[in-house]
Amino acid sequence: MKKLLYICALIFVSSLSAQEINWITFDEALAAQAKNPKKIIVDAYTTWCGPCKLLDKNTFGNKEVADFINEHYYAVKFNAEGTEEIHYLENTYTNPRHDPNRRGRNSQHEFAQAMKIRVYPSIVFFDETGAFIQPIEGYKTPRQLEIYLKMIANDDYKDLTTQEKWQTYQEEFKYTFSK
């Protein structure tokens, strides 16, 4: 009986994890692109940021969002005040001013600066070749994030060169994610 309960619990936990985003490092995403080109989405967060935690729970924890991201992107979780070493465009980015004894806010990682991060959370997109596209600032609900996920996945952003085109795109966009 205990074995049966254990197996049922294992199946249940496995089904839950299948709905999660497959987070990897930025260097792993670039390496994966070399074998199978896909766009990259970066969740730039900090450990002290309340909206970052809400984004994880409410938006990235949403099954529709997770499924879409896993299918169309390499997903990167990046601590914008952390110490990870990032290799991008023949540069190595670190956080030399990071103070491990500091509580709360810390110095910003050089890669966060390179991605033009000014607000946490920020969601940053890169194309299939690793070229920077743009950051999206602030907390987004699943429905608010949907338009950006699909616009970039489908390369629609390349045609949105004016405010008027962006406005029309938003007005004509058909949302499918739940609120």
C-alpha positions in Angstrom: 0.0 0.0 0.0 2.8 2.4 0.9 4.5 1.7 -2.5 1.2 2.5 -4.3 0.9 5.8 -2.4 4.5 6.6 -3.2 4.1 5.9 -6.9 0.9 8.0 -7.0 2.6 10.9 -5.3 5.6 10.6 -7.6 3.3 10.7 -10.7 1.5 13.7 -9.2 4.7 15.6 -8.6 6.0 14.7 -12.0 2.8 16.1 -13.6 3.2 19.4 -11.7 6.8 19.8 -12.7 5.9 19.2 -16.4 3.9 22.5 -16.2 6.9 24.5 -15.0 9.3 26.6 -17.1 12.5 24.8 -17.9 14.9 27.5 -16.6 18.6 27.4 -17.7 21.6 29.7 -17.5 22.3 32.3 -20.3 25.4 30.4 -21.3 23.4 27.2 -21.6 20.8 29.0 -23.7 23.5 30.2 -26.1 24.9 26.7 -26.4 21.5 25.3 -27.0 20.9 27.8 -29.7 23.9 26.6 -31.6 22.3 23.1 -31.8 18.6 24.1 -32.1 17.9 27.9 -32.8 15.2 29.3 -30.6 14.7 32.7 -29.1 15.8 33.4 -25.5 13.6 35.0 -22.8 15.4 36.2 -19.7 13.7 36.8 -16.4 15.9 39.5 -14.8 15.1 39.6 -11.1 16.6 40.4 -7.7 16.2 38.5 -4.4 14.6 41.5 -2.6 12.0 42.3 -5.3 8.4 41.6 -4.3 7.0 42.0 -7.9 9.7 39.5 -9.1 8.3 36.9 -6.7 4.7 37.6 -7.9 5.9 37.3 -11.5 7.3 33.9 -10.7 4.2 32.7 -8.8 1.3 34.2 -10.9 2.8 34.5 -14.4 5.6 32.1 -14.9 3.6 29.6 -12.7 0.7 29.8 -15.1 0.4 26.6 -17.2 -0.4 28.5 -20.5 2.6 30.8 -20.1 4.9 28.0 -19.1 3.8 25.8 -22.0 4.2 28.6 -24.5 7.7 29.6 -23.2 8.9 26.0 -23.1 7.8 25.5 -26.7 9.1 28.7 -28.2 12.0 29.9 -26.1 15.0 29.0 -24.0 14.1 30.4 -20.6 16.8 32.0 -18.5 16.4 33.0 -14.8 19.0 35.7 -14.1 19.7 37.4 -10.8 20.6 40.9 -11.9 22.5 41.5 -8.7 24.1 38.0 -8.6 27.7 36.8 -9.2 27.1 34.5 -12.2 29.7 34.8 -15.0 28.1 35.4 -18.4 29.8 35.0 -21.7 28.1 37.0 -24.5 29.4 38.6 -27.7 33.1 37.8 -26.9 32.7 39.6 -23.5 32.7 38.2 -20.0 30.2 39.9 -17.7 30.5 39.7 -13.9 29.5 41.7 -10.8 32.9 42.9 -9.4 31.2 45.3 -6.9 29.0 42.6 -5.4 29.1 42.5 -1.6 28.2 39.1 -0.3 27.7 40.5 3.2 25.2 43.1 2.1 21.5 42.6 2.8 18.8 43.9 0.4 19.9 45.7 -2.7 23.4 45.0 -4.1 25.4 46.2 -7.0 24.0 45.6 -10.5 25.5 42.9 -12.6 27.4 44.1 -15.7 25.2 41.9 -17.9 22.0 43.6 -16.5 23.6 46.9 -17.5 24.3 45.6 -21.0 20.6 44.5 -21.3 19.5 48.0 -20.3 17.8 46.8 -17.1 16.4 49.7 -15.1 13.5 48.1 -13.4 12.8 44.8 -11.6 11.5 42.6 -12.8 12.4 42.9 -16.4 11.8 40.4 -19.1 14.4 40.5 -21.9 14.2 38.9 -25.3 17.0 37.7 -27.7 16.5 36.3 -31.2 17.6 32.9 -32.5 21.1 34.1 -33.1 21.5 35.5 -29.6 21.0 39.2 -30.7 19.4 41.5 -28.2 15.8 42.4 -29.0 14.4 44.4 -26.1 13.5 44.4 -22.4 9.9 44.6 -21.1 9.8 46.3 -17.7 7.8 45.5 -14.7 5.3 42.9 -13.4 3.0 41.4 -16.1 0.0 39.1 -15.6 -0.2 36.1 -17.9 -2.5 38.0 -20.2 -0.3 41.1 -20.3 2.7 39.0 -21.1 1.0 37.0 -23.8 1.1 39.8 -26.4 4.9 40.1 -26.0 5.5 36.4 -26.0 3.6 35.8 -29.2 4.7 39.1 -30.9 8.4 38.1 -30.5 7.9 34.4 -31.1 6.2 35.1 -34.4 8.7 37.9 -35.4 5.8 40.4 -35.6 7.9 42.9 -33.7 10.0 43.4 -36.8 7.1 45.1 -38.5 6.0 47.3 -35.6 8.2 50.3 -36.4 5.8 53.1 -35.4 3.6 53.8 -32.4 0.6 53.6 -34.8 1.5 50.1 -35.9 2.0 49.0 -32.3 -1.4 50.5 -31.4 -3.1 48.7 -34.2 -1.4 45.4 -33.3 -2.6 45.7 -29.7 -6.2 46.5 -30.8 -6.3 43.5 -33.2 -4.4 41.0 -31.0 -6.5 37.9 -30.0 -5.8 36.9 -26.5 -6.0 33.2 -25.6 -4.4 33.0 -22.2 -6.7 33.2 -19.2 -6.5 36.3 -17.1 
